């Protein structure tokens, strides 16, 4: 067993100077007058063993443990306890163990183990191996005996609980009871859930029936919707085919008409040549012949120029009408409506133009931005949005010139890089911010392959119409050929420029003709005209020219009709796309329902009405109906497992309770036997311990005593001395059952007479063969029976150990 060898005090309470207390085998007695500082020795033991309560150390604060005087205070207080560990009771490979604790003026403590800083808990864990603890029952301070007497039975029984280490069982039981509480809660929840499932099952059959009716009707509705869309698609496709045939016929007629016009032009040339030849014959050698030839030539050129101008104007009108109608078809409804409003400057698509080779790249770069509406000011946007909402027209995106903006990227160098899209389009400078927003952050590269080095750094469009977002996503593929409005616009522009030149030519030709006519009038000739033959030829030429004019007018009418038919085809193409889109979102059936579209719509309305009568539907009911049985069985099995778990926990609690009771009763019986023996030695009487309820280990502990010559009494009925003897017997009995390496007793004999003190010291001396006893006392009987005696004296408030060491064997 571990032995205490020395206690060193320095600046601790009244011990100002470094003071050593050697502790030997047997009984070590510490004597001294009242107020000399004897009890400070007990506080020193409690302090160094790790007690943290200042009040338990008889101080207000931990820093109050430091020696203080009128001259000042020490910096810290220090206690060192040396222990003999040769038998290795404490699990350290050291024969001598020193435990040191120091407290500073801030009340902070530091612990050392063999001169090395260590944690309090580490030291407590090591000492407990030798059954040494700061609050152990082996340290009995002044008043502890009285407290045992004043304890109620339950508090007294708790001493046995602590000594038996029942806290471990209590913790496990508490955890099990907590688990049991959780299991009971879960069980209640599962029972509630089970009842809820039963209610669901009562309604689920009806809900399932409604859903099945709904599914049947819905299947019919899907088939009818498919049939309506398919029929409309077929009808529109058929109309489109018929109109395409018509267009084909018109084109064939136009081709034939062009041939007739060419033939007529040939006839005109032939008649003009005949007139020319006739004129040569009549006016051979005359100056007027040349003038007439020139005059007729100019007339022919003027008529041709005039016809070309008229033809171009008609073609321009046709193309402009076609563009207007196509734009009307393609533009979103909201955009079409707002374009008519004041303050709308147009769409992004309308304000830019580009070379045809860049058009696929620009179109894909614009995306839906092409239909964004441009406005001068942000303030006007609220009015337009309100207009769209009130009229339920749709939604549109607006680009206010005064607010819109986006950084423009720099053009990097690299293979296949063309430029940023912004630099590849033409636009009015007042729209620069808008175009920068739409195209300023897109790089145009010729191919996807050459775009690879710029991935994730730029938004890239390619000449074939693919777009690579900065995130890395790519959009591309085949695009159906739509209406190439830009080519038509370019053609209108070309026709306008051509007409401008033709007008100049027309004016110059008329001017030349006037000059020629004047020359002819001035010229002298022998004849007044060109003769009857010439007049007939001129009349024939006039008829052919009139025939050509009518042919041309017929051609223009045919072209206009062709444009109208193309518009119809365009509208039908949009309808067909819409129907194809509808079909792509519908379930496909092998056959369509019979009946006209109106008949199908009537049936659709009837089925929809039947569905509305079904009311709210639980669409999961069919699935829930099939799985309910499984859920119920699973739930039932789960409840059974929870019940099993509950019984298992109850079994664990019973086992813990049984083991707890066994351990308690084992120690209780041991303490009882020791108490009987010690009490008998103290009083020659009879004493024993019982529980308030015999089999209830949670009931209070009663001490029964029968001093010699008296009847059996409870401890409360004994005299003062008898109570003290009984309490000391109880404390020593506990020590005998759970012995520590030492026992420290502080003035337990203060209230006893010499006879009783002698009986106690005799028992203590007997026990000291196995344990070290340190007794603080001023009782002469105790001092005389001790193995070592130290005197504590106080001088000017400073305690010290004086006297001699007395050895007895």
PyMOL commands that set and color helices and strands:
alter all, ss='L'
color gray80, all
select helices_A, chain A and resi 38-48+55-57+62-65+120-130+144-150+153-164+167-282+287-330+333-338+348-351+356-371+378-391+421-424+429-439+448-454+485-522+531-584+597-613+621-683+715-717+720-737+754-767+780-784
alter helices_A, ss='H'
color red, helices_A
select strands_A, chain A and resi 3-10+19-22+27-32+68-69+72-73+76-84+96-104+109-113+116-118+139-140+344-347+352-354+373-375+398-400+417-420+425-427+442-445+459-462+467-468+474-475+686-691+701-706+713-714+742-746+772-777+788-795+798-802
alter strands_A, ss='S'
color yellow, strands_A
deselect
rebuild
show_as cartoon
